[in-house]
Amino acid sequence: MTPHPSWYVRGLIFENCSCALVCPGHMHFSQNCTHERCKGYWALRIDEGVFGAVSLAGTRAIVAFDTPQRMIDGGWLQTIIIDEVASEAQRRALETILLGLAGGPWEKLAGFVATRQPTEFRAIAIEDDGPVKRASIVDRLTTVVTRIRGRDKSKPVLFENIFNQIHAPTQVIALGESEYDDGVVRFRTSGSHGLFSHFEWRVDGRSPSPAPM
């Protein structure tokens, strides 16, 4: 077991995938997604956090994925892109978290990934306009996620008390439109599943198990 420091992060997460409104795999990985493959991304804006002594405030990342219809079967394709403005220390810390090497929710998700592209470092733009979230990466991604309208148009439609590895317990239901292509993971969506929430992940550091005597 590789040691890692204590860490926590808080921020905004939003997503769009190829499923119809409310991705079955979001509810539980054992549910069949809408299509033969579920393709999409998670966008992360970290507002506050540290990894050991390294501040992660202000960092951003995109995690793109392509999974089987039943996500629990594994065999995921995944690409991690970290904003190029991150320092070397921030890049290493955020990559360690997103590869699942530092415990927490991404450690659980990493068990489903079979093919992982080398991490990329590119300029990521994320815009938060309340009910509308946008992200873009030149030559990689354009996306907009917009919350759906409820009976009271002034309020979002919510998932409450839902279990999800990386989202907050309260999530805003949305629809998304995206285009992404990194040469391995590719998708184009329109009017498909979207969500956003304000997450918090926290993990106590750990040391390797002692060697047997």
N, C-alpha and C positions, 0 to 999 in steps of 0.2 A: 504494500500500500504506500503510495507516494504521499508525503506530508504536504499539507497546504495550510495557509494561515486562515484565521477567522475572517469572514467577509460578510458584507450586506450591500444590497442595492435597492433603490426605489426609483420608480419612474413610470413611463407610459409604454404600454405594449399594444400594438394593433396588428390585425391579420386579415388576409383575404386568401381564400382557396377556391378551387373549382367546383365545390359542392353547391347544391341548392341552399337556400336560406336555412341556417342552422345545420352545420356540418355534423353528421352522425358521429364521426370520429372525434369531434370535439367533446361530445357527451361522454363517450367511452371508446377506447381504441378497438374494442371487440365488435362495434357496430359497423356495418357495411357503409362505406361512403357512397355518394351519389353515382360516381363514375368508376370505371375500372382502375383508375389511378386518382389519388388525391394530390393535387399540385398547388402549392401556394407558398406563403412566406410569413414570418413574424418580423415585425419592425420594433426595435427597442430604442427608447431614448432614456438614458440614465440621468436622473436629476440629482441624485445624491447617492453616495456609497463609497466604500473603501474595500480594497483587497489587501489585507495586512496593512502596510503603511502607504499603499498606492491609492490616491484618490481616483475614483471613476466618474465623478460628477462631470457632466457635459459630454460623455462619450455616447456613441450611437452604433448600432449594428443592425444588419439584416441577416436572417437565417432563412434560406430558401430550401424547400423540400419537395420531394416527389415520392409518394408512398403507395403501397398496394391498397386495394379497396378496403381490406380489413387491416388497419394500421398495426394491430397487435401482432400480425404475422411477421413483422420486421422487414428487412430488405430495403430500408429507406435509402434514398439518395439525398445528400445534403450539401449545401454550400454556405459557408459563413463569410460574410463581408463586414469588416470593421472600418469605421470612418478613418480616413487617412490622417486626420488632424490629431488623432490620439498619439501620445508619446510612446516610445518603445516599451516602457514599463506598463502603461495602460493597455497597449496591444497584447502583451504577454498575459496580463491578468484577465482581460476580457476573453481572450481566446481560451485560456485555461478553464474559465467558468463555462463557456458555451460548448466546449468539447466534452464537458461532463467530468473533468478531472479534479474538480474541487468540491464535490458533493452537491447537494441541493437538487432542484428539479431537473437541471440539465443532465445530471448523472443518470437519472432514470430514463430520460429520452434517448441518451446516447446508446443505450442497450438495443434500440430498434434500428440504429443506423448501420447499414452494411457498406455503403460507398460514400466517402466523404472527400469532397474536392479540397485542394489546398486552400487555406484561408487567404482571402484577398483583402487588400487595403485600398479602398477607393473613397472618393468624396461622397458622403451621404447627406442628402437634404431631407429634413423632416419638418413638416408644417402641422401645427395643431391649431385648428380654427374651431374649437369647441366640438360641434357635431360632425365636423369634417376633418379627417386626417389625411395627409398626403406624404408620400416619400418618393424620392427619385435618386437614381444612380446613373450617370452618363453611360450609355452603351450596355446597361444591365436592366434597369427597373424604372417603370413609371406606374404609380398606383394612387388611387383615391378611395377612401373608405368613408361612407356616409351613414350615419345612424338612421334607422327606419323611423317612420312616423307612427305614433300611437294615437289612442283616442284623445288624449290631451296632448296636443301638438307641441306644447312647451316643455314636455318631459320626455326623456328617453324611454325606450322599451328595454327592460332589463332581464338578465338572468340573475337570480338571487340564490345564494347558498349552494352554488354549483361547485363541484370538485373539479379542479383542473390543475395540472402540474405547474403551469407557469403564469396563468392569469390570476387576478384577484377573485375573491368569492362573488363579488358583484361585477357584472360585465354588461356593456352596452351592445345591443344587437344592431348590426349594420349590414349594408350591402357594399360590395367592392367592385372595382374595375381595375385590372392590372395587366401589364405586359412585362415578362421577365425572360431572359435568355442568357445563360452563362456557358452554353455549349454542351452542358450535361443536363441540368435542370432547366426546363423550358415550359412556359405556360402563358396563356392569354385568357382572361376572365372578363365577364360582363354581367353585372347584376347577380353576383354570387355571394356566398357566405362571407360575412365580415364581422369582426368584433373589436372592441377595445376596452381596456381597463387600466387601472393604476396599480401596478404590482409592487410587492416587497418580497425579496428573498433574503434569507439570513442563515448562515451556516457557521457553526463553531469549528475552529481549526482542529486538526487531528494529526497525530504522529504515526509513523509506521509501527506495526506490531513488532514486539521484540523478537529477535531471532531465537530459535529454539536452543536450549542449552545442550 
